[in-house]
Amino acid sequence: MEGTTENRAAREILERMGEKALFAYQQGMEITVPESDCRSSLDKIALYHRESQFALSDLYIGYAVSLYRYTIPKVVAATIQVLGNYWPQKNVPKNISRDALLNRIKKMCSMGMLRRFKYDLNGNTIVLYSTTPEFSKVIYQALKMNTDARPEKDIIPPLEIMEKAATSLVSSEILKSRHMKKFDFIPDFRDADGRIMFNSRITCEIDGKRFATIIEPVFTRIDVKRFTKEEWEHYLTRKIHRLKAYMDQIEEKKEEKPQLIIVCEDMNDFRKVSTIICNLFPENKLDQIYYTAEGSLKSANYDILQSLIRVTSVKRISGMKLPESVSSQLAYRFF
């Protein structure tokens, strides 16, 4: 992924954060699963396996879907291409056409391998895909690749589904970097409060130096069905505390320089999250933290380098540090 000679204005990136976003959370939002996708996944998969009706390529398609947990065919197609180039010796169907891939994805839903999640936004029906817990286990057993096979994955709230779907767009673009050396989706971190899994960590190597880029969504709109305002603010602050601890742990090992990309929903998210970060992180670490959103990425024609901003200075008001200026410079160094 090459750096561009002219950086897009940071103010423009910021203003486009919430523009034309498909993965936007709404209060009272409902995400439905078609009845045909709900039942007997394991039985279906076993039947089709005995009749040799699914192929090795289906396992890799399922693995690409499982990386993001909830995503769209466009992201799956881009990821299949990356995996095919990353593992040229494996039978990844990297040359499959978009139409053929979509048809296969639909077939895999009927076979109990993938599950559709549907919701309405501005009169349009949006469809996301996820692996069934049963198929995630099959992928692990057949390919020995870790996937998220937890059955509770199917019942996470709409806000978290929206976060993961939006973040899949960002992660899949960073995977395309020619500097990418390894990737880890759902990396595991433990501290005194227990275990937490973050969204993804992608390692790139540039001029002999390794950069570990952590990509994590932080949508700040309150899910009033689950949290009070105070509980939600505590949850967000604690999450960012643990992101800082995770970055400190990486830095202590002195093998990789940590970078953090926060995926926001809109400009309001940026203001809230960047304020928390400015007050938790030392100021000399702020240049390691970037912000983006689905709208910023789309308005930059999916050029990840033209959709990232970072806080470059802060101001102090009543003892609180607030972001004062933002920049889109230097992102190309890390990808």
C-alpha positions as semicolon CSV with decimal commas, in nm:
position;residue;x (nm);y (nm);z (nm)
1;M;0,000;0,000;0,000
2;E;0,180;0,307;-0,121
3;G;0,167;0,651;0,037
4;T;0,011;0,925;-0,171
5;T;0,199;1,241;-0,257
6;E;-0,083;1,471;-0,139
7;N;-0,273;1,409;0,180
8;R;-0,645;1,468;0,189
9;A;-0,741;1,749;0,424
10;A;-0,799;1,622;0,777
11;R;-1,107;1,841;0,816
12;E;-1,265;1,681;0,510
13;I;-1,198;1,330;0,645
14;L;-1,357;1,429;0,976
15;E;-1,664;1,584;0,815
16;R;-1,729;1,274;0,603
17;M;-1,721;1,028;0,894
18;G;-2,096;0,973;0,910
19;E;-2,170;1,011;0,540
20;K;-2,376;0,740;0,360
21;A;-2,293;0,480;0,623
22;L;-2,474;0,147;0,590
23;F;-2,351;0,025;0,927
24;A;-2,515;0,284;1,151
25;Y;-2,675;0,203;1,483
26;Q;-3,028;0,318;1,558
27;Q;-3,213;0,299;1,887
28;G;-3,454;0,008;1,884
29;M;-3,282;-0,144;1,585
30;E;-3,379;-0,501;1,497
31;I;-3,160;-0,745;1,309
32;T;-3,340;-1,055;1,190
33;V;-3,223;-1,399;1,081
34;P;-3,426;-1,564;0,802
35;E;-3,596;-1,880;0,928
36;S;-3,418;-2,090;0,667
37;D;-3,086;-1,999;0,832
38;C;-3,191;-2,081;1,188
39;R;-3,214;-2,454;1,225
40;S;-3,003;-2,769;1,228
41;S;-2,681;-2,621;1,089
42;L;-2,469;-2,912;1,208
43;D;-2,705;-3,167;1,057
44;K;-2,708;-2,980;0,727
45;I;-2,329;-2,956;0,712
46;A;-2,286;-3,325;0,796
47;L;-2,532;-3,422;0,523
48;Y;-2,364;-3,210;0,256
49;H;-2,021;-3,335;0,366
50;R;-2,125;-3,698;0,329
51;E;-2,261;-3,624;-0,017
52;S;-1,940;-3,433;-0,110
53;Q;-2,138;-3,121;-0,194
54;F;-1,899;-2,870;-0,042
55;A;-1,542;-2,813;-0,145
56;L;-1,214;-2,704;0,010
57;S;-1,272;-2,359;-0,139
58;D;-1,588;-2,328;0,076
59;L;-1,372;-2,366;0,386
60;Y;-1,153;-2,071;0,279
61;I;-1,457;-1,860;0,192
62;G;-1,595;-1,940;0,536
63;Y;-1,261;-1,857;0,696
64;A;-1,260;-1,515;0,525
65;V;-1,610;-1,448;0,659
66;S;-1,516;-1,566;1,007
67;L;-1,227;-1,319;1,036
68;Y;-1,470;-1,029;1,056
69;R;-1,763;-1,210;1,223
70;Y;-2,014;-0,989;1,036
71;T;-1,941;-0,856;0,690
72;I;-2,051;-0,816;0,327
73;P;-1,952;-1,000;0,005
74;K;-1,733;-0,711;-0,114
75;V;-1,507;-0,757;0,189
76;V;-1,506;-1,136;0,151
77;A;-1,399;-1,105;-0,215
78;A;-1,112;-0,869;-0,126
79;T;-0,999;-1,094;0,159
80;I;-1,007;-1,409;-0,056
81;Q;-0,773;-1,230;-0,298
82;V;-0,535;-1,137;-0,015
83;L;-0,537;-1,487;0,133
84;G;-0,474;-1,641;-0,209
85;N;-0,165;-1,425;-0,257
86;Y;-0,052;-1,476;0,104
87;W;-0,084;-1,855;0,077
88;P;-0,012;-1,931;-0,290
89;Q;0,041;-2,301;-0,209
90;K;-0,312;-2,342;-0,071
91;N;-0,634;-2,388;-0,264
92;V;-0,780;-2,047;-0,188
93;P;-1,027;-1,953;-0,466
94;K;-0,867;-1,612;-0,527
95;N;-0,971;-1,602;-0,894
96;I;-1,340;-1,659;-0,829
97;S;-1,562;-1,391;-0,988
98;R;-1,780;-1,167;-0,772
99;D;-2,100;-1,320;-0,912
100;A;-1,977;-1,675;-0,857
101;L;-1,867;-1,588;-0,504
102;L;-2,204;-1,434;-0,418
103;N;-2,385;-1,739;-0,556
104;R;-2,161;-1,965;-0,350
105;I;-2,221;-1,758;-0,038
106;K;-2,596;-1,790;-0,088
107;K;-2,559;-2,165;-0,136
108;M;-2,347;-2,189;0,179
109;C;-2,630;-2,021;0,372
110;S;-2,872;-2,292;0,261
111;M;-2,613;-2,556;0,356
112;G;-2,590;-2,431;0,716
113;M;-2,236;-2,292;0,680
114;L;-2,312;-1,921;0,672
115;R;-2,592;-1,719;0,823
116;R;-2,756;-1,405;0,692
117;F;-2,844;-1,111;0,917
118;K;-3,087;-0,856;0,774
119;Y;-3,194;-0,508;0,877
120;D;-3,359;-0,205;0,716
121;L;-3,196;0,134;0,678
122;N;-3,368;0,422;0,503
123;G;-3,596;0,183;0,319
124;N;-3,314;-0,043;0,201
125;T;-3,259;-0,400;0,320
126;I;-2,898;-0,456;0,427
127;V;-2,760;-0,810;0,448
128;L;-2,458;-0,920;0,651
129;Y;-2,302;-1,267;0,659
130;S;-2,149;-1,463;0,944
131;T;-2,027;-1,819;0,989
132;T;-2,249;-2,047;1,194
133;P;-2,084;-2,177;1,513
134;E;-2,097;-2,527;1,367
135;F;-1,918;-2,431;1,047
136;S;-1,656;-2,239;1,245
137;K;-1,575;-2,570;1,418
138;V;-1,558;-2,748;1,084
139;I;-1,311;-2,486;0,953
140;Y;-1,093;-2,538;1,259
141;Q;-1,107;-2,916;1,236
142;A;-1,032;-2,923;0,863
143;L;-0,786;-2,632;0,825
144;K;-0,658;-2,592;1,183
145;M;-0,735;-2,220;1,161
146;N;-0,887;-2,042;1,460
147;T;-1,237;-1,908;1,413
148;D;-1,502;-1,768;1,645
149;A;-1,715;-2,076;1,715
150;R;-1,893;-1,941;2,022
151;P;-2,269;-1,992;1,993
152;E;-2,332;-1,664;2,175
153;K;-2,186;-1,487;1,872
154;D;-2,532;-1,519;1,718
155;I;-2,699;-1,316;1,993
156;I;-2,472;-1,015;2,032
157;P;-2,660;-0,682;2,023
158;P;-2,713;-0,475;1,705
159;L;-2,466;-0,204;1,812
160;E;-2,180;-0,454;1,824
161;I;-2,281;-0,608;1,492
162;M;-2,271;-0,262;1,332
163;E;-1,928;-0,199;1,484
164;K;-1,786;-0,522;1,348
165;A;-1,936;-0,477;1,002
166;A;-1,793;-0,124;0,971
167;T;-1,454;-0,239;1,097
168;S;-1,443;-0,522;0,841
169;L;-1,417;-0,255;0,570
170;V;-1,112;-0,100;0,737
171;S;-0,936;-0,426;0,827
172;S;-0,975;-0,570;0,477
173;E;-0,811;-0,261;0,326
174;I;-0,511;-0,282;0,560
175;L;-0,473;-0,652;0,478
176;K;-0,399;-0,545;0,119
177;S;-0,076;-0,370;0,221
178;R;0,227;-0,505;0,035
179;H;0,412;-0,466;0,367
180;M;0,178;-0,704;0,555
181;K;0,364;-0,988;0,726
182;K;0,103;-1,147;0,950
183;F;-0,247;-1,097;1,082
184;D;-0,430;-1,191;1,399
185;F;-0,805;-1,151;1,422
186;I;-0,964;-1,147;1,766
187;P;-0,628;-1,119;1,949
188;D;-0,645;-1,221;2,312
189;F;-0,530;-0,989;2,594
190;R;-0,538;-1,055;2,967
191;D;-0,498;-0,813;3,255
192;A;-0,606;-0,794;3,619
193;D;-0,970;-0,759;3,514
194;G;-0,962;-1,076;3,307
195;R;-0,962;-1,161;2,938
196;I;-1,064;-0,935;2,650
197;M;-1,056;-0,996;2,276
198;F;-0,992;-0,705;2,043
199;N;-1,101;-0,690;1,681
200;S;-0,777;-0,738;1,486
201;R;-0,402;-0,682;1,477
202;I;-0,214;-0,664;1,148
203;T;0,166;-0,653;1,137
204;C;0,351;-0,472;0,859
205;E;0,727;-0,445;0,806
206;I;0,876;-0,131;0,653
207;D;1,251;-0,070;0,617
208;G;1,324;-0,351;0,861
209;K;1,089;-0,215;1,129
210;R;0,769;-0,389;1,232
211;F;0,447;-0,206;1,310
212;A;0,159;-0,381;1,488
213;T;-0,162;-0,208;1,385
214;I;-0,453;-0,274;1,619
215;I;-0,792;-0,201;1,464
216;E;-1,075;-0,157;1,712
217;P;-1,427;-0,013;1,673
218;V;-1,562;0,225;1,936
219;F;-1,920;0,331;1,864
220;T;-2,035;0,558;2,147
221;R;-2,411;0,572;2,091
222;I;-2,573;0,430;2,407
223;D;-2,757;0,099;2,389
224;V;-3,029;0,196;2,636
225;K;-3,165;-0,159;2,650
226;R;-2,846;-0,274;2,820
227;F;-2,677;0,024;2,985
228;T;-2,742;0,344;3,172
229;K;-2,543;0,647;3,057
230;E;-2,303;0,608;3,351
231;E;-2,251;0,236;3,287
232;W;-2,186;0,298;2,919
233;E;-1,932;0,574;2,984
234;H;-1,752;0,346;3,231
235;Y;-1,751;0,064;2,975
236;L;-1,602;0,286;2,704
237;T;-1,336;0,430;2,935
238;R;-1,241;0,082;3,058
239;K;-1,216;-0,047;2,702
240;I;-0,975;0,231;2,607
241;H;-0,774;0,172;2,928
242;R;-0,726;-0,189;2,818
243;L;-0,632;-0,085;2,463
244;K;-0,359;0,131;2,617
245;A;-0,241;-0,163;2,831
246;Y;-0,236;-0,386;2,523
247;M;-0,027;-0,132;2,330
248;D;0,210;-0,095;2,627
249;Q;0,252;-0,473;2,638
250;I;0,346;-0,483;2,268
251;E;0,589;-0,196;2,310
252;E;0,758;-0,356;2,610
253;K;0,856;-0,656;2,397
254;K;1,046;-0,417;2,163
255;E;0,972;-0,632;1,859
256;E;0,699;-0,417;1,706
257;K;0,584;-0,058;1,733
258;P;0,212;-0,050;1,818
259;Q;-0,030;0,164;1,620
260;L;-0,401;0,194;1,693
261;I;-0,684;0,265;1,448
262;I;-1,014;0,353;1,613
263;V;-1,317;0,296;1,388
264;C;-1,589;0,548;1,475
265;E;-1,948;0,574;1,360
266;D;-1,947;0,951;1,298
267;M;-1,794;1,283;1,400
268;N;-1,962;1,274;1,743
269;D;-1,787;0,944;1,809
270;F;-1,454;1,099;1,717
271;R;-1,506;1,388;1,961
272;K;-1,601;1,157;2,249
273;V;-1,341;0,886;2,189
274;S;-1,053;1,120;2,114
275;T;-1,129;1,315;2,434
276;I;-1,109;0,994;2,641
277;I;-0,787;0,894;2,465
278;C;-0,627;1,236;2,510
279;N;-0,689;1,212;2,883
280;L;-0,566;0,852;2,921
281;F;-0,266;0,841;2,688
282;P;0,049;1,053;2,731
283;E;0,065;1,326;2,467
284;N;0,378;1,177;2,309
285;K;0,174;0,867;2,219
286;L;-0,106;1,046;2,035
287;D;0,077;1,023;1,702
288;Q;0,040;0,643;1,723
289;I;-0,341;0,664;1,726
290;Y;-0,556;0,710;1,416
291;Y;-0,927;0,752;1,364
292;T;-1,150;0,665;1,072
293;A;-1,509;0,571;0,990
294;E;-1,708;0,396;0,721
295;G;-1,807;0,730;0,569
296;S;-1,447;0,856;0,558
297;L;-1,330;0,538;0,387
298;K;-1,608;0,537;0,128
299;S;-1,567;0,906;0,049
300;A;-1,195;0,836;-0,015
301;N;-1,285;0,557;-0,263
302;Y;-1,158;0,300;-0,011
303;D;-0,809;0,454;0,002
304;I;-0,726;0,380;0,365
305;L;-0,442;0,634;0,367
306;Q;-0,683;0,910;0,271
307;S;-0,934;0,822;0,542
308;L;-0,717;0,837;0,857
309;I;-0,669;1,131;1,091
310;R;-0,486;1,174;1,419
311;V;-0,484;1,432;1,697
312;T;-0,176;1,654;1,676
313;S;-0,232;1,892;1,970
314;V;-0,455;1,926;2,276
315;K;-0,588;2,211;2,486
316;R;-0,664;2,208;2,859
317;I;-0,996;2,331;2,993
318;S;-1,083;2,290;3,361
319;G;-0,820;2,022;3,400
320;M;-0,945;1,819;3,103
321;K;-0,744;1,768;2,784
322;L;-0,944;1,818;2,464
323;P;-0,833;1,760;2,103
324;E;-0,737;2,093;1,949
325;S;-0,613;2,006;1,600
326;V;-0,607;1,703;1,373
327;S;-0,386;1,597;1,085
328;S;-0,391;1,344;0,802
329;Q;-0,013;1,346;0,768
330;L;0,228;1,055;0,813
331;A;-0,020;0,767;0,789
332;Y;0,164;0,630;0,486
333;R;0,466;0,549;0,701
334;F;0,286;0,268;0,875
335;F;0,120;0,084;0,589
